[in-house]
Amino acid sequence: MKPSLQDRRNQAKTARRGSLAALVMGLASTMGCGAAPEQPHLEARTREQTPIAVCTQKLSPLRGGRGKAVVRTLEPDQWAEIAFPGFNADKGLNPTDVDCTGHYAFANESLRGGISEKGWPRKLDVEEVDVRSGPNGLRTLWYRVLKFENGDEGGPILLARAVDDRAEIYAIGSFRGPAKSQITPVRLGDDNLVVAEAKRCPDPDDCRKQAHMFLARRGRLIEAAKVDIERVQVLPSVTERGLYARYQLRTDVSYKPNGIQLLEQVKVSIIHYEDPNRDSDRALRKVEFSRFLKVERDALFSSNDPLWERVVGQD
């Protein structure tokens, strides 16, 4: 017997209700209770912790099964082979070497006037390469192959990391400073800084330690700010004629997710004078101030002027 029109309408309604129920149950299974936990995006999380590599090289695989990422240590000449495609360990570096970002390794304004005392090409000496470790397996390398008349040394600097079966270079730049300068990678929110601390003391009363802060941008290390960490200077006193005032700066640096906190302190004192009738060898005042460096594109902008510039010369 052929179903009536009303029977066909009831069957259609029942089918639509079933489809709707199936759709609701499907959404609940993906969005609501009882759903399988979301798989962690390990690759994305790793990318948040390190810059994008501009130069990479495959390494021989590690023995054993896959597990926790293993940070590997490479020799300076191994990193040089990755950073400078024309580098040959047997011959060494050449003055016209081009790095893997397409820039000349030694044609930088900061390296102008530097010479290679060993001539060219020159083999790498491990004593001339400063390597320091930082967060997440990051490393900085400073190739101190150039010498300057004032005693400074200089050369390329790298921000790199080797993990498991891959070596990566994130940025390349250059630095010139005293041989004992310390260049380290520092974590700053989603950014990774390279901080070079250099101290110059031509005289005990004229001493300065600065932090040169480089941001990794488009494969290059760009100097984004320069901060006085320690500083001493003696000047004629403004308030005490015939006497001299010593200004001493100390800066406490804290790296925050959104920038760099600087707590600056300047102590002012009158230095000792041989005449016992003069009121010398005494403290005058202590001034403290906090300012903040914030990352904006390719630079670090300060919330205020350095304390040193606002205090020195005023006793």
C-alpha positions as a Markdown table, in Angstrom:
| # | Residue | x | y | z |
|---|---|---|---|---|
| 1 | Met | 0.0 | 0.0 | 0.0 |
| 2 | Lys | 1.4 | 3.4 | -1.0 |
| 3 | Pro | 2.0 | 5.7 | 2.0 |
| 4 | Ser | -0.2 | 8.8 | 2.2 |
| 5 | Leu | 1.0 | 12.4 | 1.9 |
| 6 | Gln | 0.8 | 12.8 | 5.7 |
| 7 | Asp | 2.9 | 9.7 | 6.3 |
| 8 | Arg | 5.6 | 11.0 | 4.0 |
| 9 | Arg | 5.7 | 14.3 | 5.8 |
| 10 | Asn | 6.1 | 12.6 | 9.2 |
| 11 | Gln | 8.9 | 10.5 | 7.9 |
| 12 | Ala | 10.7 | 13.6 | 6.6 |
| 13 | Lys | 10.4 | 15.4 | 10.0 |
| 14 | Thr | 11.8 | 12.3 | 11.7 |
| 15 | Ala | 14.8 | 12.2 | 9.3 |
| 16 | Arg | 15.5 | 16.0 | 9.9 |
| 17 | Arg | 15.4 | 15.5 | 13.7 |
| 18 | Gly | 17.9 | 12.6 | 13.4 |
| 19 | Ser | 20.3 | 14.6 | 11.3 |
| 20 | Leu | 20.1 | 17.6 | 13.7 |
| 21 | Ala | 20.8 | 15.3 | 16.7 |
| 22 | Ala | 23.8 | 13.8 | 14.9 |
| 23 | Leu | 25.2 | 17.2 | 14.1 |
| 24 | Val | 24.8 | 18.4 | 17.8 |
| 25 | Met | 26.4 | 15.2 | 19.1 |
| 26 | Gly | 29.3 | 15.7 | 16.6 |
| 27 | Leu | 29.9 | 19.2 | 17.8 |
| 28 | Ala | 29.8 | 18.2 | 21.4 |
| 29 | Ser | 32.3 | 15.4 | 20.8 |
| 30 | Thr | 34.8 | 18.0 | 19.4 |
| 31 | Met | 34.1 | 20.9 | 21.7 |
| 32 | Gly | 32.6 | 19.6 | 24.8 |
| 33 | Cys | 33.2 | 17.1 | 27.5 |
| 34 | Gly | 34.7 | 13.7 | 26.6 |
| 35 | Ala | 36.8 | 15.2 | 23.7 |
| 36 | Ala | 40.3 | 14.0 | 23.2 |
| 37 | Pro | 42.9 | 16.5 | 24.7 |
| 38 | Glu | 44.4 | 18.9 | 22.1 |
| 39 | Gln | 47.8 | 17.8 | 20.9 |
| 40 | Pro | 50.6 | 20.2 | 22.0 |
| 41 | His | 52.1 | 22.2 | 19.1 |
| 42 | Leu | 55.8 | 21.5 | 20.0 |
| 43 | Glu | 57.1 | 23.1 | 16.9 |
| 44 | Ala | 55.2 | 26.3 | 17.3 |
| 45 | Arg | 56.2 | 26.5 | 21.0 |
| 46 | Thr | 59.8 | 26.0 | 20.1 |
| 47 | Arg | 59.6 | 28.8 | 17.4 |
| 48 | Glu | 58.4 | 31.2 | 20.1 |
| 49 | Gln | 61.5 | 30.6 | 22.1 |
| 50 | Thr | 64.1 | 31.1 | 19.3 |
| 51 | Pro | 64.4 | 33.4 | 16.3 |
| 52 | Ile | 64.0 | 32.3 | 12.7 |
| 53 | Ala | 67.1 | 30.7 | 11.4 |
| 54 | Val | 68.8 | 32.3 | 8.4 |
| 55 | Cys | 71.5 | 29.7 | 7.9 |
| 56 | Thr | 71.2 | 26.0 | 8.7 |
| 57 | Gln | 73.2 | 22.8 | 8.3 |
| 58 | Lys | 72.3 | 19.2 | 8.8 |
| 59 | Leu | 74.3 | 17.4 | 11.5 |
| 60 | Ser | 75.0 | 13.7 | 11.8 |
| 61 | Pro | 72.1 | 12.2 | 13.8 |
| 62 | Leu | 72.5 | 11.3 | 17.4 |
| 63 | Arg | 72.5 | 7.7 | 18.5 |
| 64 | Gly | 69.4 | 6.4 | 20.3 |
| 65 | Gly | 65.7 | 7.1 | 20.0 |
| 66 | Arg | 63.9 | 10.3 | 19.9 |
| 67 | Gly | 63.2 | 12.1 | 23.1 |
| 68 | Lys | 64.0 | 15.4 | 24.8 |
| 69 | Ala | 65.8 | 17.8 | 22.5 |
| 70 | Val | 69.6 | 17.6 | 23.0 |
| 71 | Val | 71.7 | 20.8 | 22.7 |
| 72 | Arg | 75.0 | 20.1 | 20.9 |
| 73 | Thr | 78.4 | 21.8 | 21.1 |
| 74 | Leu | 80.2 | 22.6 | 17.9 |
| 75 | Glu | 83.7 | 23.8 | 17.4 |
| 76 | Pro | 84.3 | 27.5 | 16.3 |
| 77 | Asp | 85.6 | 26.3 | 12.9 |
| 78 | Gln | 82.4 | 24.2 | 12.4 |
| 79 | Trp | 80.3 | 27.3 | 13.1 |
| 80 | Ala | 82.5 | 29.3 | 10.7 |
| 81 | Glu | 81.8 | 26.8 | 7.9 |
| 82 | Ile | 78.1 | 27.5 | 8.4 |
| 83 | Ala | 78.3 | 31.2 | 8.8 |
| 84 | Phe | 80.9 | 31.9 | 6.0 |
| 85 | Pro | 80.2 | 29.6 | 3.0 |
| 86 | Gly | 83.6 | 30.2 | 1.5 |
| 87 | Phe | 85.5 | 29.3 | 4.7 |
| 88 | Asn | 88.0 | 26.5 | 4.6 |
| 89 | Ala | 89.4 | 25.2 | 7.9 |
| 90 | Asp | 92.8 | 24.5 | 6.3 |
| 91 | Lys | 93.3 | 27.9 | 4.9 |
| 92 | Gly | 91.2 | 30.0 | 7.3 |
| 93 | Leu | 89.4 | 33.3 | 6.9 |
| 94 | Asn | 89.8 | 35.8 | 4.1 |
| 95 | Pro | 89.2 | 39.6 | 4.3 |
| 96 | Thr | 86.7 | 39.4 | 1.5 |
| 97 | Asp | 84.6 | 36.5 | 3.0 |
| 98 | Val | 80.9 | 36.9 | 2.6 |
| 99 | Asp | 78.6 | 35.5 | 5.3 |
| 100 | Cys | 75.5 | 33.4 | 4.7 |
| 101 | Thr | 73.3 | 36.5 | 4.8 |
| 102 | Gly | 75.1 | 38.0 | 1.8 |
| 103 | His | 77.1 | 40.6 | 3.7 |
| 104 | Tyr | 80.9 | 41.0 | 3.9 |
| 105 | Ala | 82.1 | 39.6 | 7.2 |
| 106 | Phe | 84.7 | 42.4 | 7.8 |
| 107 | Ala | 83.3 | 45.3 | 5.8 |
| 108 | Asn | 81.6 | 47.0 | 8.8 |
| 109 | Glu | 82.0 | 50.5 | 10.1 |
| 110 | Ser | 82.7 | 49.2 | 13.6 |
| 111 | Leu | 85.7 | 47.2 | 12.3 |
| 112 | Arg | 87.2 | 50.0 | 10.3 |
| 113 | Gly | 91.0 | 50.3 | 11.0 |
| 114 | Gly | 91.4 | 46.8 | 12.3 |
| 115 | Ile | 94.2 | 44.6 | 11.0 |
| 116 | Ser | 95.0 | 40.9 | 11.0 |
| 117 | Glu | 98.4 | 40.6 | 12.6 |
| 118 | Lys | 98.7 | 37.1 | 11.2 |
| 119 | Gly | 98.0 | 38.3 | 7.6 |
| 120 | Trp | 95.4 | 36.8 | 5.2 |
| 121 | Pro | 94.2 | 34.1 | 4.9 |
| 122 | Arg | 94.4 | 33.2 | 8.5 |
| 123 | Lys | 93.6 | 30.0 | 10.3 |
| 124 | Leu | 91.2 | 30.2 | 13.3 |
| 125 | Asp | 92.8 | 30.0 | 16.7 |
| 126 | Val | 90.4 | 28.8 | 19.4 |
| 127 | Glu | 92.0 | 31.3 | 21.8 |
| 128 | Glu | 90.6 | 34.1 | 19.6 |
| 129 | Val | 87.0 | 32.9 | 19.6 |
| 130 | Asp | 84.8 | 33.7 | 22.6 |
| 131 | Val | 81.9 | 31.3 | 23.0 |
| 132 | Arg | 79.1 | 31.9 | 25.6 |
| 133 | Ser | 75.9 | 30.0 | 26.4 |
| 134 | Gly | 72.4 | 31.4 | 27.1 |
| 135 | Pro | 68.8 | 30.3 | 27.5 |
| 136 | Asn | 67.2 | 27.6 | 25.3 |
| 137 | Gly | 70.6 | 26.4 | 24.1 |
| 138 | Leu | 71.5 | 29.6 | 22.4 |
| 139 | Arg | 75.1 | 30.6 | 22.0 |
| 140 | Thr | 77.1 | 33.6 | 21.0 |
| 141 | Leu | 80.4 | 33.4 | 19.2 |
| 142 | Trp | 82.8 | 36.4 | 18.8 |
| 143 | Tyr | 85.7 | 35.9 | 16.3 |
| 144 | Arg | 88.4 | 38.3 | 17.6 |
| 145 | Val | 90.6 | 38.3 | 14.6 |
| 146 | Leu | 91.2 | 42.0 | 14.1 |
| 147 | Lys | 93.5 | 44.2 | 16.3 |
| 148 | Phe | 93.2 | 48.0 | 16.8 |
| 149 | Glu | 95.7 | 50.6 | 17.8 |
| 150 | Asn | 94.0 | 51.3 | 21.1 |
| 151 | Gly | 94.2 | 47.6 | 22.1 |
| 152 | Asp | 90.7 | 46.7 | 21.1 |
| 153 | Glu | 89.9 | 43.5 | 19.2 |
| 154 | Gly | 87.1 | 42.8 | 16.8 |
| 155 | Gly | 85.3 | 40.6 | 14.3 |
| 156 | Pro | 82.0 | 38.9 | 13.5 |
| 157 | Ile | 79.6 | 37.8 | 16.2 |
| 158 | Leu | 77.0 | 35.0 | 15.8 |
| 159 | Leu | 73.8 | 34.1 | 17.5 |
| 160 | Ala | 73.4 | 30.4 | 17.0 |
| 161 | Arg | 72.1 | 27.1 | 18.4 |
| 162 | Ala | 72.7 | 23.4 | 17.6 |
| 163 | Val | 70.0 | 20.9 | 18.6 |
| 164 | Asp | 69.7 | 17.3 | 17.7 |
| 165 | Asp | 70.6 | 16.9 | 14.0 |
| 166 | Arg | 70.5 | 20.6 | 13.0 |
| 167 | Ala | 72.7 | 23.6 | 13.5 |
| 168 | Glu | 71.1 | 27.0 | 13.0 |
| 169 | Ile | 72.4 | 30.6 | 12.9 |
| 170 | Tyr | 69.8 | 33.3 | 13.7 |
| 171 | Ala | 71.7 | 36.5 | 13.2 |
| 172 | Ile | 75.2 | 37.8 | 12.3 |
| 173 | Gly | 76.9 | 41.1 | 13.2 |
| 174 | Ser | 80.2 | 42.5 | 14.3 |
| 175 | Phe | 81.7 | 43.9 | 17.5 |
| 176 | Arg | 84.8 | 45.8 | 18.5 |
| 177 | Gly | 85.9 | 46.1 | 22.2 |
| 178 | Pro | 88.5 | 45.1 | 24.8 |
| 179 | Ala | 89.6 | 41.5 | 24.6 |
| 180 | Lys | 87.9 | 40.7 | 27.9 |
| 181 | Ser | 84.5 | 41.9 | 26.7 |
| 182 | Gln | 81.7 | 39.5 | 27.4 |
| 183 | Ile | 79.1 | 38.8 | 24.7 |
| 184 | Thr | 76.1 | 36.7 | 25.8 |
| 185 | Pro | 72.6 | 35.9 | 24.6 |
| 186 | Val | 69.7 | 37.1 | 26.8 |
| 187 | Arg | 66.0 | 36.3 | 26.8 |
| 188 | Leu | 63.7 | 39.2 | 26.4 |
| 189 | Gly | 60.1 | 38.1 | 26.0 |
| 190 | Asp | 59.7 | 36.9 | 22.4 |
| 191 | Asp | 63.0 | 38.5 | 21.5 |
| 192 | Asn | 66.5 | 37.3 | 22.0 |
| 193 | Leu | 69.2 | 39.9 | 22.7 |
| 194 | Val | 72.9 | 39.7 | 22.3 |
| 195 | Val | 74.5 | 41.8 | 25.0 |
| 196 | Ala | 78.2 | 42.8 | 24.8 |
| 197 | Glu | 79.6 | 44.3 | 28.0 |
| 198 | Ala | 82.9 | 46.2 | 27.5 |
| 199 | Lys | 84.9 | 48.0 | 30.2 |
| 200 | Arg | 87.5 | 50.8 | 29.4 |
| 201 | Cys | 89.5 | 52.4 | 32.2 |
| 202 | Pro | 92.3 | 54.6 | 30.9 |
| 203 | Asp | 92.5 | 56.0 | 34.4 |
| 204 | Pro | 91.1 | 55.0 | 37.8 |
| 205 | Asp | 89.2 | 58.3 | 37.9 |
| 206 | Asp | 87.9 | 57.8 | 34.3 |
| 207 | Cys | 86.4 | 54.4 | 34.0 |
| 208 | Arg | 83.4 | 53.2 | 32.1 |
| 209 | Lys | 81.6 | 49.8 | 31.5 |
| 210 | Gln | 78.9 | 49.8 | 28.9 |
| 211 | Ala | 76.4 | 47.2 | 27.7 |
| 212 | His | 75.9 | 47.2 | 23.9 |
| 213 | Met | 72.5 | 45.6 | 23.2 |
| 214 | Phe | 71.9 | 44.0 | 19.8 |
| 215 | Leu | 68.5 | 42.9 | 18.4 |
| 216 | Ala | 68.2 | 40.0 | 15.9 |
| 217 | Arg | 66.5 | 41.5 | 12.9 |
| 218 | Arg | 66.3 | 40.0 | 9.4 |
| 219 | Gly | 69.3 | 37.9 | 10.0 |
| 220 | Arg | 71.4 | 40.8 | 11.3 |
| 221 | Leu | 72.4 | 41.8 | 14.8 |
| 222 | Ile | 71.5 | 45.5 | 15.0 |
| 223 | Glu | 72.8 | 47.6 | 17.9 |
| 224 | Ala | 69.5 | 48.9 | 19.5 |
| 225 | Ala | 70.8 | 50.6 | 22.6 |
| 226 | Lys | 73.9 | 51.3 | 24.7 |
| 227 | Val | 73.7 | 51.5 | 28.5 |
| 228 | Asp | 76.3 | 52.6 | 31.1 |
| 229 | Ile | 76.5 | 49.8 | 33.7 |
| 230 | Glu | 79.4 | 51.3 | 35.7 |
| 231 | Arg | 81.0 | 54.7 | 35.4 |
| 232 | Val | 83.4 | 56.8 | 37.4 |
| 233 | Gln | 84.5 | 60.4 | 36.6 |
| 234 | Val | 86.3 | 63.1 | 38.6 |
| 235 | Leu | 85.5 | 66.7 | 37.8 |
| 236 | Pro | 86.1 | 70.1 | 39.4 |
| 237 | Ser | 83.5 | 70.7 | 42.1 |
| 238 | Val | 80.8 | 73.3 | 41.2 |
| 239 | Thr | 80.0 | 74.1 | 44.9 |
| 240 | Glu | 83.4 | 73.6 | 46.5 |
| 241 | Arg | 86.0 | 75.8 | 44.8 |
| 242 | Gly | 89.4 | 74.2 | 44.5 |
| 243 | Leu | 88.1 | 70.7 | 45.3 |
| 244 | Tyr | 87.1 | 67.8 | 43.1 |
| 245 | Ala | 83.9 | 65.8 | 43.0 |
| 246 | Arg | 83.8 | 62.1 | 42.1 |
| 247 | Tyr | 80.7 | 60.7 | 40.4 |
| 248 | Gln | 80.1 | 57.0 | 40.6 |
| 249 | Leu | 77.3 | 55.2 | 38.6 |
| 250 | Arg | 76.0 | 51.7 | 39.2 |
| 251 | Thr | 73.1 | 50.3 | 37.1 |
| 252 | Asp | 71.1 | 47.2 | 38.0 |
| 253 | Val | 69.7 | 45.6 | 34.8 |
| 254 | Ser | 66.6 | 43.3 | 34.9 |
| 255 | Tyr | 65.4 | 41.6 | 31.7 |
| 256 | Lys | 61.6 | 41.5 | 31.6 |
| 257 | Pro | 59.1 | 40.0 | 29.1 |
| 258 | Asn | 58.2 | 43.4 | 27.8 |
| 259 | Gly | 61.5 | 45.2 | 28.1 |
| 260 | Ile | 64.6 | 46.1 | 30.2 |
| 261 | Gln | 64.3 | 47.6 | 33.7 |
| 262 | Leu | 67.3 | 49.9 | 34.6 |
| 263 | Leu | 67.8 | 51.0 | 38.2 |
| 264 | Glu | 70.5 | 53.7 | 38.1 |
| 265 | Gln | 72.3 | 55.0 | 41.2 |
| 266 | Val | 74.8 | 57.9 | 41.2 |
| 267 | Lys | 76.9 | 58.7 | 44.3 |
| 268 | Val | 78.6 | 62.1 | 44.5 |
| 269 | Ser | 81.5 | 62.8 | 46.9 |
| 270 | Ile | 84.3 | 65.3 | 47.4 |
| 271 | Ile | 87.6 | 63.5 | 47.1 |
| 272 | His | 90.4 | 63.8 | 49.6 |
| 273 | Tyr | 92.5 | 67.0 | 49.6 |
| 274 | Glu | 95.9 | 67.3 | 51.4 |
| 275 | Asp | 95.1 | 70.6 | 53.1 |
| 276 | Pro | 93.6 | 69.7 | 56.5 |
| 277 | Asn | 91.8 | 73.0 | 56.7 |
| 278 | Arg | 89.6 | 72.0 | 53.7 |
| 279 | Asp | 86.5 | 70.0 | 54.3 |
| 280 | Ser | 87.2 | 67.2 | 51.8 |
| 281 | Asp | 86.9 | 63.4 | 51.7 |
| 282 | Arg | 83.1 | 63.4 | 52.3 |
| 283 | Ala | 79.9 | 62.2 | 50.6 |
| 284 | Leu | 77.6 | 64.7 | 49.2 |
| 285 | Arg | 74.5 | 62.9 | 48.0 |
| 286 | Lys | 73.1 | 59.7 | 46.4 |
| 287 | Val | 70.5 | 59.8 | 43.6 |
| 288 | Glu | 68.5 | 56.8 | 42.3 |
| 289 | Phe | 66.2 | 56.6 | 39.3 |
| 290 | Ser | 64.5 | 53.9 | 37.4 |
| 291 | Arg | 63.8 | 53.9 | 33.7 |
| 292 | Phe | 62.6 | 51.3 | 31.1 |
| 293 | Leu | 63.8 | 50.3 | 27.7 |
| 294 | Lys | 61.0 | 49.0 | 25.4 |
| 295 | Val | 61.4 | 47.2 | 22.2 |
| 296 | Glu | 59.9 | 49.0 | 19.2 |
| 297 | Arg | 60.7 | 47.5 | 15.9 |
| 298 | Asp | 64.5 | 47.6 | 15.5 |
| 299 | Ala | 65.4 | 49.7 | 18.5 |
| 300 | Leu | 65.1 | 50.0 | 22.3 |
| 301 | Phe | 63.5 | 53.2 | 23.4 |
| 302 | Ser | 64.1 | 54.6 | 26.9 |
| 303 | Ser | 61.3 | 56.0 | 29.0 |
| 304 | Asn | 63.6 | 58.8 | 30.2 |
| 305 | Asp | 67.1 | 60.3 | 29.8 |
| 306 | Pro | 70.0 | 58.5 | 31.6 |
| 307 | Leu | 70.5 | 59.6 | 35.2 |
| 308 | Trp | 74.2 | 60.3 | 34.6 |
| 309 | Glu | 73.5 | 63.0 | 32.1 |
| 310 | Arg | 71.1 | 64.8 | 34.5 |
| 311 | Val | 73.4 | 64.7 | 37.6 |
| 312 | Val | 77.1 | 64.9 | 36.5 |
| 313 | Gly | 78.6 | 68.4 | 36.8 |
| 314 | Gln | 76.1 | 69.6 | 39.3 |
| 315 | Asp | 77.6 | 68.3 | 42.6 |
